[in-house]
Amino acid sequence: MIIRDLDSAKIPDGHRMSANIDWEDNEFSTATLYFECRGADVSADAPSPEAFLAGCFPLATAHGEARVRIEGAPSAMLVDGLQTAHALWASWGGVPAISPIIETGGRPTKYGRVWRKRGAVSISGGVDGFHTLMRNHRLYRRGDPAYVQAGLFVHGFDIGKRARAPEEDQSEMALGLIRSVAAEADINVLTCRTNLRHLPEKPGFWTYRQNAAALAAAAYAVIPFPAYFYIASTYDFSHMVPMGSHPALDIHYSDQRITVLHDGARLTRLEKIRELTAWPTAISSLRVCPGAAGTEPNCKRCEKCLRTRLELLAAGVDQSPTLGASLTPIDEWEAIPPTIGHRAFMYEELLEPLRARGLDTLSRMLERRIAAYKSWSATGAPWPTH
């Protein structure tokens, strides 16, 4: 893979970084990868080689490219970190054992006073990101370098990930919810638009290997200051599985300017939601659904929506504006596949609080699904992707 013609230009309400991506060992067409920034006063003088390298290296790995050659001089720390990330991926399986060689050129970046950092958090509208923001503001005072002062929202990762479906209305709806939370937290919202996911992918690779590297790429492109960049954990330490965002992995996407931190892995999903109930605006602004359409933040019927509704119910929230009634009727689960994947443990911690509310029939249905997954998993089959 060759990453060439790095460029940066002003656009009417921000700036745009771009580069041309050539494949050497695959018959994919040349593509122009871009990151557009809105909502930040950023100079458009120099594109970030770190953004393009962090975004493209996982794809080069997935498709077996022998090298990644970039016309620029990304941080040696990031280059080494990506090779370390590859070693971890390889230990998990599913990628070639040999890492693509990273070739760089140009003059090394001078980082200056990078010690004057500020906090920033990846924020999409979900439980984990909102909890990281709330917890951060409880831990640190304004003026502390670790205190979050900005939230990064990316159009093109879940919303707009398909070239044929730009989902502009969905993006504006999500930003509206995030801005209500950001206003109350007194943080800026930085928005990034990118076509990174329009490049050739492999099934499951985004979730199980790529997504944290992509978030780091967006951070390099958009965050205008030296930062501690927080990526909220999906799983807790007791139930960690190989994923694209992982506490052993995310730090390796750092350089001298952007330190990537995996946050919140000591807390379970239910523990996070229980803490988040102390922030009504966040609960009222949740967008958890991977497949909602139009201007609806959540479909309320998919596995993640149904599970989040139950989590809210277990935490004492009977109704929420974006998810509706927290109690899920049994018949709504009929369309959900019987195995619930490696999320089974998330349902196990719901059983006791749901039984405490007298919901025995619902609890028995969940127990059957947990048992079905454990029986299926005992066969040694790979982790499910649904």
C-alpha positions, 0 to 999 in steps of 0.5 A: 500500500502506498499513501501519497499526495497528502494534502490539506485545504480549507473548506467553508466551515473547517478543513479537509485532509486527504491522501491517495491510497494505492494498493500494491498486492491487491487489485483494488482501485486507487481511492482518495481517503479524507478527514474533514473537520468542523467545529474547531479552529485548526490550521489547514497548512499541514496534513497529519501523516499519523491520521492516514497511517493509523487509518490505513495500516489495519486495512493493509494488514487485513488484505495482506499488503507487504508494506505501507509506504507513506509520503510523510514522516509520522511519529516513530512512536506511532510506527512502533505502536502499530507494529506492536498492535499487529503482534497482539492481533497476530496472537489473537489470530485472523491476520497474517503473522508477518506485519506489513513493513512501514516505510516513511519519508520526509522530515520528522515532526517537531512536537514542541510543548506537547506536555500541555495536554487537554482531555478529549473523548470519543463520543457517539451517543452511547452509554460508554462514552457518556459514562467516560465523560461523566466519570472524567469530570468527577475525577478531575478539575478543570485545568487538569491536563486529563480533564475532558474539554472536547468530545469527538463525533465521527460521521462515517464510522457507524453513521455514514459507513456505506458510500451509498447511504450518507445518512445526513439526517441521522448524523444531525439527529445524533449531533443534536443529542450529543450537543445537549450533553456537551452543553451541560458538561461545558465541552466543545464538540469536534466533528469529523467526516471521513470515508475510511470505512468506504475503503475495502473491508473484511467481514468482522474486521472493523469490530474485532481489529480496526475500530480503535485505530480508526478512532485514533486516526480521526483524533490525529486529523481533528483534535487541534491540541495535544490531548489525552484521548479517551476511548470508552471500554465496551467490556469489563476486565472480567469478560474481555475478549479480543476486540478492535478496542482493547485495554492492551491495544489502544495505548499503542495508537499514541504518539507524542501529541495524542495519548490514546487511553482505554477507559472504564474497563473495571466497571461492568455495563450495568455498573456504568448505567447505574452511575449514569442515572445520576445524569438525566440529560445523558440518559435522555440522549442515549443513541445505542442502536447500530441500525436505526434509520431516518431521524430516530436515534434507536430502533428499539427492537434490535438486540442492543436496543432491547438489552439497553432497555433491560439495563435501564430497567435493572438500574431503576429507569422505567422510561427514557425519551430515546428508547421508550419503555424499559420493560421489554415484552417477551414477544419482542425477543422473538426476532432476536437470534437465540444465541446472544454471543459473548454478550451473555455475561451482560444478561447474567448480571441483569437476572438478579435485579430483574427478579427483584422486580418480579420479572420471573418470566422475562428472567427465565427467557434470558436464562434460556438464551444464556444457556443456549450460547454457553452450549453453543460456545462449548463446541469451540466455534468462533465468537459470533458476529451478530 
